[in-house]
Amino acid sequence: MGIVKISDQLHDEIRHASRVMERSINSQAEFWIKVGRLAERNPNLTFADIMEKELLREKQIQGAVSD
């Protein structure tokens, strides 16, 4: 684990979003980083497509764990 230096403005935006989404500031930042990485890797997908794909992937992982 490391430290990521970000601007005060971005930190404020993360703090606001974390309150709205009921996540910790770190969890909100991690979510945005993950979604951004997925968006860069899949430029043809919308945000909704990315979320649907990730939900399906998680269901598959949970199904494999419970088998």
Jmol script that loads the backbone (N, CA, C; Angstrom):
load data "model"
ATOM      1  N   MET A   1       0.855  -1.178   0.000  1.00  0.00           N
ATOM      2  CA  MET A   1       0.000   0.000   0.000  1.00  0.00           C
ATOM      3  C   MET A   1       0.888   1.223   0.000  1.00  0.00           C
ATOM      4  N   GLY A   2       0.467   2.233  -0.720  1.00  0.00           N
ATOM      5  CA  GLY A   2       1.248   3.451  -0.794  1.00  0.00           C
ATOM      6  C   GLY A   2       0.382   4.667  -0.589  1.00  0.00           C
ATOM      7  N   ILE A   3       1.026   5.800  -0.669  1.00  0.00           N
ATOM      8  CA  ILE A   3       0.326   7.072  -0.525  1.00  0.00           C
ATOM      9  C   ILE A   3       0.239   7.713  -1.898  1.00  0.00           C
ATOM     10  N   VAL A   4      -0.950   8.191  -2.244  1.00  0.00           N
ATOM     11  CA  VAL A   4      -1.163   8.872  -3.511  1.00  0.00           C
ATOM     12  C   VAL A   4      -1.414  10.341  -3.201  1.00  0.00           C
ATOM     13  N   LYS A   5      -0.624  11.208  -3.801  1.00  0.00           N
ATOM     14  CA  LYS A   5      -0.784  12.641  -3.571  1.00  0.00           C
ATOM     15  C   LYS A   5      -1.802  13.180  -4.568  1.00  0.00           C
ATOM     16  N   ILE A   6      -2.838  13.827  -4.063  1.00  0.00           N
ATOM     17  CA  ILE A   6      -3.876  14.415  -4.906  1.00  0.00           C
ATOM     18  C   ILE A   6      -4.100  15.857  -4.477  1.00  0.00           C
ATOM     19  N   SER A   7      -4.735  16.606  -5.345  1.00  0.00           N
ATOM     20  CA  SER A   7      -5.011  18.014  -5.039  1.00  0.00           C
ATOM     21  C   SER A   7      -6.067  18.129  -3.940  1.00  0.00           C
ATOM     22  N   ASP A   8      -6.057  19.258  -3.286  1.00  0.00           N
ATOM     23  CA  ASP A   8      -7.071  19.522  -2.259  1.00  0.00           C
ATOM     24  C   ASP A   8      -8.470  19.525  -2.862  1.00  0.00           C
ATOM     25  N   GLN A   9      -8.601  20.060  -4.076  1.00  0.00           N
ATOM     26  CA  GLN A   9      -9.913  20.113  -4.732  1.00  0.00           C
ATOM     27  C   GLN A   9     -10.441  18.702  -4.987  1.00  0.00           C
ATOM     28  N   LEU A  10      -9.586  17.810  -5.498  1.00  0.00           N
ATOM     29  CA  LEU A  10     -10.026  16.437  -5.745  1.00  0.00           C
ATOM     30  C   LEU A  10     -10.372  15.738  -4.434  1.00  0.00           C
ATOM     31  N   HIS A  11      -9.592  15.997  -3.398  1.00  0.00           N
ATOM     32  CA  HIS A  11      -9.888  15.396  -2.094  1.00  0.00           C
ATOM     33  C   HIS A  11     -11.252  15.853  -1.592  1.00  0.00           C
ATOM     34  N   ASP A  12     -11.566  17.124  -1.780  1.00  0.00           N
ATOM     35  CA  ASP A  12     -12.880  17.639  -1.376  1.00  0.00           C
ATOM     36  C   ASP A  12     -14.000  16.961  -2.172  1.00  0.00           C
ATOM     37  N   GLU A  13     -13.769  16.753  -3.475  1.00  0.00           N
ATOM     38  CA  GLU A  13     -14.770  16.078  -4.304  1.00  0.00           C
ATOM     39  C   GLU A  13     -14.962  14.631  -3.852  1.00  0.00           C
ATOM     40  N   ILE A  14     -13.878  13.971  -3.510  1.00  0.00           N
ATOM     41  CA  ILE A  14     -13.968  12.593  -3.016  1.00  0.00           C
ATOM     42  C   ILE A  14     -14.717  12.562  -1.687  1.00  0.00           C
ATOM     43  N   ARG A  15     -14.407  13.505  -0.811  1.00  0.00           N
ATOM     44  CA  ARG A  15     -15.082  13.563   0.494  1.00  0.00           C
ATOM     45  C   ARG A  15     -16.592  13.743   0.302  1.00  0.00           C
ATOM     46  N   HIS A  16     -16.979  14.655  -0.583  1.00  0.00           N
ATOM     47  CA  HIS A  16     -18.403  14.897  -0.842  1.00  0.00           C
ATOM     48  C   HIS A  16     -19.065  13.630  -1.406  1.00  0.00           C
ATOM     49  N   ALA A  17     -18.445  13.035  -2.415  1.00  0.00           N
ATOM     50  CA  ALA A  17     -19.008  11.827  -3.021  1.00  0.00           C
ATOM     51  C   ALA A  17     -19.088  10.688  -2.012  1.00  0.00           C
ATOM     52  N   SER A  18     -18.106  10.598  -1.135  1.00  0.00           N
ATOM     53  CA  SER A  18     -18.117   9.510  -0.146  1.00  0.00           C
ATOM     54  C   SER A  18     -19.295   9.651   0.818  1.00  0.00           C
ATOM     55  N   ARG A  19     -19.656  10.877   1.143  1.00  0.00           N
ATOM     56  CA  ARG A  19     -20.830  11.092   2.010  1.00  0.00           C
ATOM     57  C   ARG A  19     -22.107  10.682   1.276  1.00  0.00           C
ATOM     58  N   VAL A  20     -22.216  11.100   0.031  1.00  0.00           N
ATOM     59  CA  VAL A  20     -23.409  10.787  -0.765  1.00  0.00           C
ATOM     60  C   VAL A  20     -23.550   9.283  -0.948  1.00  0.00           C
ATOM     61  N   MET A  21     -22.443   8.599  -1.236  1.00  0.00           N
ATOM     62  CA  MET A  21     -22.468   7.166  -1.525  1.00  0.00           C
ATOM     63  C   MET A  21     -22.312   6.299  -0.266  1.00  0.00           C
ATOM     64  N   GLU A  22     -22.160   6.972   0.889  1.00  0.00           N
ATOM     65  CA  GLU A  22     -22.007   6.278   2.174  1.00  0.00           C
ATOM     66  C   GLU A  22     -20.829   5.300   2.150  1.00  0.00           C
ATOM     67  N   ARG A  23     -19.696   5.811   1.656  1.00  0.00           N
ATOM     68  CA  ARG A  23     -18.439   5.072   1.649  1.00  0.00           C
ATOM     69  C   ARG A  23     -17.417   5.890   2.415  1.00  0.00           C
ATOM     70  N   SER A  24     -16.343   5.229   2.832  1.00  0.00           N
ATOM     71  CA  SER A  24     -15.231   5.989   3.395  1.00  0.00           C
ATOM     72  C   SER A  24     -14.562   6.759   2.265  1.00  0.00           C
ATOM     73  N   ILE A  25     -13.782   7.753   2.617  1.00  0.00           N
ATOM     74  CA  ILE A  25     -13.066   8.528   1.601  1.00  0.00           C
ATOM     75  C   ILE A  25     -12.141   7.602   0.811  1.00  0.00           C
ATOM     76  N   ASN A  26     -11.439   6.714   1.496  1.00  0.00           N
ATOM     77  CA  ASN A  26     -10.545   5.784   0.810  1.00  0.00           C
ATOM     78  C   ASN A  26     -11.313   4.848  -0.120  1.00  0.00           C
ATOM     79  N   SER A  27     -12.454   4.348   0.323  1.00  0.00           N
ATOM     80  CA  SER A  27     -13.255   3.459  -0.518  1.00  0.00           C
ATOM     81  C   SER A  27     -13.774   4.180  -1.750  1.00  0.00           C
ATOM     82  N   GLN A  28     -14.163   5.445  -1.594  1.00  0.00           N
ATOM     83  CA  GLN A  28     -14.644   6.218  -2.737  1.00  0.00           C
ATOM     84  C   GLN A  28     -13.520   6.440  -3.731  1.00  0.00           C
ATOM     85  N   ALA A  29     -12.348   6.806  -3.247  1.00  0.00           N
ATOM     86  CA  ALA A  29     -11.199   7.020  -4.135  1.00  0.00           C
ATOM     87  C   ALA A  29     -10.847   5.722  -4.854  1.00  0.00           C
ATOM     88  N   GLU A  30     -10.847   4.615  -4.127  1.00  0.00           N
ATOM     89  CA  GLU A  30     -10.536   3.320  -4.734  1.00  0.00           C
ATOM     90  C   GLU A  30     -11.566   2.960  -5.807  1.00  0.00           C
ATOM     91  N   PHE A  31     -12.837   3.239  -5.543  1.00  0.00           N
ATOM     92  CA  PHE A  31     -13.887   2.973  -6.518  1.00  0.00           C
ATOM     93  C   PHE A  31     -13.649   3.777  -7.788  1.00  0.00           C
ATOM     94  N   TRP A  32     -13.384   5.080  -7.644  1.00  0.00           N
ATOM     95  CA  TRP A  32     -13.142   5.915  -8.812  1.00  0.00           C
ATOM     96  C   TRP A  32     -11.912   5.451  -9.588  1.00  0.00           C
ATOM     97  N   ILE A  33     -10.869   5.052  -8.878  1.00  0.00           N
ATOM     98  CA  ILE A  33      -9.654   4.570  -9.547  1.00  0.00           C
ATOM     99  C   ILE A  33      -9.969   3.295 -10.328  1.00  0.00           C
ATOM    100  N   LYS A  34     -10.689   2.378  -9.706  1.00  0.00           N
ATOM    101  CA  LYS A  34     -11.018   1.116 -10.364  1.00  0.00           C
ATOM    102  C   LYS A  34     -11.878   1.359 -11.610  1.00  0.00           C
ATOM    103  N   VAL A  35     -12.911   2.185 -11.477  1.00  0.00           N
ATOM    104  CA  VAL A  35     -13.791   2.461 -12.611  1.00  0.00           C
ATOM    105  C   VAL A  35     -13.007   3.168 -13.720  1.00  0.00           C
ATOM    106  N   GLY A  36     -12.146   4.089 -13.367  1.00  0.00           N
ATOM    107  CA  GLY A  36     -11.326   4.774 -14.359  1.00  0.00           C
ATOM    108  C   GLY A  36     -10.411   3.813 -15.098  1.00  0.00           C
ATOM    109  N   ARG A  37      -9.806   2.885 -14.364  1.00  0.00           N
ATOM    110  CA  ARG A  37      -8.941   1.873 -14.985  1.00  0.00           C
ATOM    111  C   ARG A  37      -9.746   0.998 -15.938  1.00  0.00           C
ATOM    112  N   LEU A  38     -10.930   0.564 -15.501  1.00  0.00           N
ATOM    113  CA  LEU A  38     -11.786  -0.255 -16.364  1.00  0.00           C
ATOM    114  C   LEU A  38     -12.241   0.520 -17.593  1.00  0.00           C
ATOM    115  N   ALA A  39     -12.535   1.804 -17.431  1.00  0.00           N
ATOM    116  CA  ALA A  39     -12.965   2.630 -18.558  1.00  0.00           C
ATOM    117  C   ALA A  39     -11.831   2.786 -19.576  1.00  0.00           C
ATOM    118  N   GLU A  40     -10.609   2.955 -19.094  1.00  0.00           N
ATOM    119  CA  GLU A  40      -9.469   3.061 -20.013  1.00  0.00           C
ATOM    120  C   GLU A  40      -9.240   1.758 -20.772  1.00  0.00           C
ATOM    121  N   ARG A  41      -9.442   0.641 -20.089  1.00  0.00           N
ATOM    122  CA  ARG A  41      -9.248  -0.667 -20.722  1.00  0.00           C
ATOM    123  C   ARG A  41     -10.398  -1.050 -21.646  1.00  0.00           C
ATOM    124  N   ASN A  42     -11.551  -0.434 -21.452  1.00  0.00           N
ATOM    125  CA  ASN A  42     -12.757  -0.743 -22.238  1.00  0.00           C
ATOM    126  C   ASN A  42     -13.407   0.547 -22.720  1.00  0.00           C
ATOM    127  N   PRO A  43     -12.757   1.286 -23.609  1.00  0.00           N
ATOM    128  CA  PRO A  43     -13.274   2.609 -23.997  1.00  0.00           C
ATOM    129  C   PRO A  43     -14.615   2.578 -24.712  1.00  0.00           C
ATOM    130  N   ASN A  44     -15.027   1.415 -25.187  1.00  0.00           N
ATOM    131  CA  ASN A  44     -16.310   1.307 -25.882  1.00  0.00           C
ATOM    132  C   ASN A  44     -17.480   1.086 -24.928  1.00  0.00           C
ATOM    133  N   LEU A  45     -17.218   0.877 -23.642  1.00  0.00           N
ATOM    134  CA  LEU A  45     -18.281   0.616 -22.671  1.00  0.00           C
ATOM    135  C   LEU A  45     -18.700   1.888 -21.950  1.00  0.00           C
ATOM    136  N   THR A  46     -19.989   1.981 -21.651  1.00  0.00           N
ATOM    137  CA  THR A  46     -20.494   3.074 -20.817  1.00  0.00           C
ATOM    138  C   THR A  46     -20.269   2.724 -19.353  1.00  0.00           C
ATOM    139  N   PHE A  47     -20.488   3.695 -18.479  1.00  0.00           N
ATOM    140  CA  PHE A  47     -20.393   3.437 -17.045  1.00  0.00           C
ATOM    141  C   PHE A  47     -21.343   2.312 -16.645  1.00  0.00           C
ATOM    142  N   ALA A  48     -22.584   2.366 -17.165  1.00  0.00           N
ATOM    143  CA  ALA A  48     -23.574   1.327 -16.844  1.00  0.00           C
ATOM    144  C   ALA A  48     -23.098  -0.036 -17.323  1.00  0.00           C
ATOM    145  N   ASP A  49     -22.488  -0.093 -18.510  1.00  0.00           N
ATOM    146  CA  ASP A  49     -21.951  -1.361 -19.018  1.00  0.00           C
ATOM    147  C   ASP A  49     -20.858  -1.896 -18.108  1.00  0.00           C
ATOM    148  N   ILE A  50     -19.986  -1.009 -17.664  1.00  0.00           N
ATOM    149  CA  ILE A  50     -18.884  -1.413 -16.776  1.00  0.00           C
ATOM    150  C   ILE A  50     -19.443  -1.967 -15.472  1.00  0.00           C
ATOM    151  N   MET A  51     -20.432  -1.283 -14.894  1.00  0.00           N
ATOM    152  CA  MET A  51     -21.016  -1.749 -13.637  1.00  0.00           C
ATOM    153  C   MET A  51     -21.711  -3.094 -13.827  1.00  0.00           C
ATOM    154  N   GLU A  52     -22.434  -3.258 -14.926  1.00  0.00           N
ATOM    155  CA  GLU A  52     -23.115  -4.526 -15.197  1.00  0.00           C
ATOM    156  C   GLU A  52     -22.094  -5.655 -15.345  1.00  0.00           C
ATOM    157  N   LYS A  53     -21.023  -5.384 -16.064  1.00  0.00           N
ATOM    158  CA  LYS A  53     -19.968  -6.382 -16.268  1.00  0.00           C
ATOM    159  C   LYS A  53     -19.324  -6.775 -14.933  1.00  0.00           C
ATOM    160  N   GLU A  54     -19.066  -5.799 -14.083  1.00  0.00           N
ATOM    161  CA  GLU A  54     -18.448  -6.069 -12.785  1.00  0.00           C
ATOM    162  C   GLU A  54     -19.398  -6.827 -11.852  1.00  0.00           C
ATOM    163  N   LEU A  55     -20.689  -6.489 -11.892  1.00  0.00           N
ATOM    164  CA  LEU A  55     -21.664  -7.222 -11.082  1.00  0.00           C
ATOM    165  C   LEU A  55     -21.752  -8.676 -11.518  1.00  0.00           C
ATOM    166  N   LEU A  56     -21.745  -8.912 -12.819  1.00  0.00           N
ATOM    167  CA  LEU A  56     -21.767 -10.269 -13.346  1.00  0.00           C
ATOM    168  C   LEU A  56     -20.506 -11.025 -12.941  1.00  0.00           C
ATOM    169  N   ARG A  57     -19.357 -10.360 -13.045  1.00  0.00           N
ATOM    170  CA  ARG A  57     -18.090 -10.987 -12.650  1.00  0.00           C
ATOM    171  C   ARG A  57     -18.118 -11.377 -11.170  1.00  0.00           C
ATOM    172  N   GLU A  58     -18.640 -10.495 -10.336  1.00  0.00           N
ATOM    173  CA  GLU A  58     -18.718 -10.781  -8.898  1.00  0.00           C
ATOM    174  C   GLU A  58     -19.651 -11.953  -8.625  1.00  0.00           C
ATOM    175  N   LYS A  59     -20.787 -12.021  -9.329  1.00  0.00           N
ATOM    176  CA  LYS A  59     -21.708 -13.159  -9.166  1.00  0.00           C
ATOM    177  C   LYS A  59     -21.030 -14.458  -9.554  1.00  0.00           C
ATOM    178  N   GLN A  60     -20.235 -14.421 -10.624  1.00  0.00           N
ATOM    179  CA  GLN A  60     -19.515 -15.622 -11.060  1.00  0.00           C
ATOM    180  C   GLN A  60     -18.492 -16.059 -10.030  1.00  0.00           C
ATOM    181  N   ILE A  61     -17.803 -15.081  -9.439  1.00  0.00           N
ATOM    182  CA  ILE A  61     -16.821 -15.396  -8.399  1.00  0.00           C
ATOM    183  C   ILE A  61     -17.518 -15.989  -7.190  1.00  0.00           C
ATOM    184  N   GLN A  62     -18.633 -15.401  -6.772  1.00  0.00           N
ATOM    185  CA  GLN A  62     -19.366 -15.904  -5.614  1.00  0.00           C
ATOM    186  C   GLN A  62     -19.934 -17.292  -5.891  1.00  0.00           C
ATOM    187  N   GLY A  63     -20.393 -17.533  -7.119  1.00  0.00           N
ATOM    188  CA  GLY A  63     -20.889 -18.855  -7.482  1.00  0.00           C
ATOM    189  C   GLY A  63     -19.798 -19.905  -7.431  1.00  0.00           C
ATOM    190  N   ALA A  64     -18.587 -19.536  -7.861  1.00  0.00           N
ATOM    191  CA  ALA A  64     -17.457 -20.473  -7.841  1.00  0.00           C
ATOM    192  C   ALA A  64     -17.024 -20.758  -6.410  1.00  0.00           C
ATOM    193  N   VAL A  65     -17.111 -19.761  -5.544  1.00  0.00           N
ATOM    194  CA  VAL A  65     -16.711 -19.933  -4.138  1.00  0.00           C
ATOM    195  C   VAL A  65     -17.696 -20.848  -3.406  1.00  0.00           C
ATOM    196  N   SER A  66     -18.999 -20.713  -3.711  1.00  0.00           N
ATOM    197  CA  SER A  66     -20.011 -21.497  -3.000  1.00  0.00           C
ATOM    198  C   SER A  66     -20.136 -22.921  -3.510  1.00  0.00           C
ATOM    199  N   ASP A  67     -19.535 -23.216  -4.667  1.00  0.00           N
ATOM    200  CA  ASP A  67     -19.618 -24.590  -5.224  1.00  0.00           C
ATOM    201  C   ASP A  67     -18.785 -25.580  -4.440  1.00  0.00           C
TER     202      ASP A  67
END
end "model"
wireframe off; spacefill off
backbone 0.3
color backbone group
